[in-house]
Amino acid sequence: MTYQQSVEGDILRLEFSGDLIGENNGPELVELVNDLLAKGVKYCYVNISDVRYINSSGIGVLITILTKFRNKGGELFLINPSEHVSKLLIITKLQAIFNITNSEQEAREKHANQ
């Protein structure tokens, strides 16, 4: 998996592509999140539209990041999951835990209403 990151104000944007397998990038992503939370970032928008496959370790990484943001009074939004990832989130009932949106604009609107 590859990812791109950017920060705008208190929002971290992550864009993942490829296969989200936590062992590869997980510790690096968690360290990045810890550093940015310490600097005042409170929201995370994760675009996963280009993620083809996700395994249990990848889900674990997403849950870890979500927990870190919520513990600081923030939130994580999963943006535009692929069909495969959407089905996995439904099967595992994780769609009830994550804020899932179809676009960054929708994430911004939900974020503004919190």
C-alpha positions as CSV (number, residue, x, y, z in Angstrom):
1,M,0.0,0.0,0.0
2,T,1.0,3.6,-0.6
3,Y,-0.4,6.7,0.9
4,Q,-0.2,10.4,0.6
5,Q,-0.8,12.8,3.4
6,S,-1.5,16.5,3.9
7,V,-2.6,18.7,6.8
8,E,-4.9,21.7,6.5
9,G,-5.6,23.4,9.8
10,D,-6.8,20.7,12.2
11,I,-7.5,18.2,9.5
12,L,-5.2,15.3,8.4
13,R,-6.0,14.0,4.9
14,L,-4.8,10.5,4.1
15,E,-5.2,8.9,0.7
16,F,-4.5,5.2,0.5
17,S,-4.1,3.0,-2.6
18,G,-3.3,-0.6,-3.1
19,D,-3.8,-3.3,-0.4
20,L,-4.3,-2.1,3.2
21,I,-2.3,-4.7,5.1
22,G,-1.4,-3.3,8.5
23,E,2.0,-4.9,9.0
24,N,3.5,-2.9,6.2
25,N,2.6,0.7,7.0
26,G,0.7,0.4,10.3
27,P,3.3,1.5,12.8
28,E,4.4,4.3,10.5
29,L,0.8,5.6,10.2
30,V,0.2,5.3,14.0
31,E,3.4,7.3,14.7
32,L,2.3,10.0,12.1
33,V,-1.1,10.2,13.8
34,N,0.4,10.5,17.3
35,D,2.7,13.3,16.1
36,L,-0.1,15.3,14.5
37,L,-2.5,14.8,17.4
38,A,0.2,16.3,19.6
39,K,0.3,19.3,17.3
40,G,-3.5,19.9,17.5
41,V,-4.9,18.0,14.5
42,K,-8.4,16.7,15.5
43,Y,-9.9,15.3,12.3
44,C,-8.8,12.7,9.9
45,Y,-10.2,12.2,6.4
46,V,-9.1,8.9,4.9
47,N,-9.8,8.4,1.2
48,I,-9.9,4.7,0.6
49,S,-11.5,4.7,-2.9
50,D,-8.3,3.1,-4.3
51,V,-7.9,0.4,-1.7
52,R,-8.4,-3.0,-3.5
53,Y,-8.0,-5.3,-0.5
54,I,-8.0,-4.9,3.3
55,N,-7.0,-7.6,5.8
56,S,-7.6,-7.8,9.6
57,S,-4.3,-6.0,10.3
58,G,-5.4,-3.2,8.0
59,I,-8.7,-3.0,9.8
60,G,-6.8,-2.9,13.1
61,V,-4.8,0.1,11.9
62,L,-7.9,2.0,11.0
63,I,-9.5,1.2,14.4
64,T,-6.4,2.3,16.2
65,I,-6.3,5.6,14.3
66,L,-10.0,6.1,14.9
67,T,-9.6,5.5,18.6
68,K,-6.7,7.9,18.9
69,F,-8.7,10.7,17.2
70,R,-11.8,10.0,19.3
71,N,-9.8,10.0,22.5
72,K,-8.7,13.5,21.7
73,G,-12.2,14.7,21.0
74,G,-11.8,14.4,17.2
75,E,-13.1,12.0,14.5
76,L,-12.0,9.9,11.6
77,F,-14.0,9.8,8.3
78,L,-13.6,7.0,5.8
79,I,-14.2,8.5,2.4
80,N,-15.5,6.7,-0.7
81,P,-14.7,3.0,0.2
82,S,-14.4,0.7,-2.8
83,E,-17.1,-1.9,-3.3
84,H,-15.0,-4.6,-1.8
85,V,-14.1,-2.6,1.3
86,S,-17.7,-1.5,1.7
87,K,-18.9,-5.1,1.7
88,L,-16.2,-6.0,4.3
89,L,-17.2,-3.1,6.6
90,I,-20.9,-4.3,6.4
91,I,-20.0,-8.0,7.0
92,T,-17.9,-7.1,10.0
93,K,-20.5,-4.5,11.2
94,L,-17.8,-1.8,11.3
95,Q,-20.0,0.5,9.2
96,A,-21.7,1.2,12.6
97,I,-18.4,2.3,14.1
98,F,-16.8,4.4,11.4
99,N,-18.2,7.6,9.9
100,I,-18.3,6.6,6.2
101,T,-18.9,9.3,3.5
102,N,-19.0,9.3,-0.2
103,S,-16.9,12.5,-0.6
104,E,-14.7,14.8,1.3
105,Q,-17.4,17.5,1.0
106,E,-19.8,15.1,2.8
107,A,-17.1,14.5,5.5
108,R,-16.7,18.3,5.9
109,E,-20.5,18.7,6.4
110,K,-20.6,15.9,9.0
111,H,-17.6,17.3,10.7
112,A,-19.2,20.8,10.9
113,N,-22.3,19.4,12.4
114,Q,-20.5,17.6,15.3
